[in-house]
Amino acid sequence: MVDFSKAKELYELQKQARKIQKELKDTEIEAKSNNGWVTVVLNGEQHVTDIQIAEEALNPENKRELEKDLKNTFSQAISRAQMYAAEKMKSIAGGLGLPGM
């Protein structure tokens, strides 16, 4: 005998996953450097949607600090995007009965 309830459950989980994927694509996560020189915007899928660099950061004597700001700001944006995506995916993972979700 075929268990249609499991197939329906799987279909519903796939539908939820597609909805969450669209939400992630449409969500913007922003990170700014402490000095305000760098702003990085990612979507929930961790794709870069915008980068802004303040005019005063573009002086040659600021090169090292700007590089550090870029690295730190990108890292911060990626971490935020990962946390956001993980939070969104909890509902689906829980529906799969995975431990710890």
Number of C-alpha atoms within 10 A of each C-alpha: 3 6 7 9 9 10 11 11 13 14 12 14 17 13 13 15 17 12 11 18 17 13 16 19 14 12 18 20 22 20 21 20 19 11 11 13 19 23 20 23 23 22 21 27 20 20 13 16 12 12 15 12 16 12 9 9 18 12 9 9 9 11 12 10 13 21 13 11 22 20 13 17 22 22 14 18 24 24 15 18 24 15 13 16 20 13 11 17 16 14 15 18 16 12 13 13 9 10 7 7 13
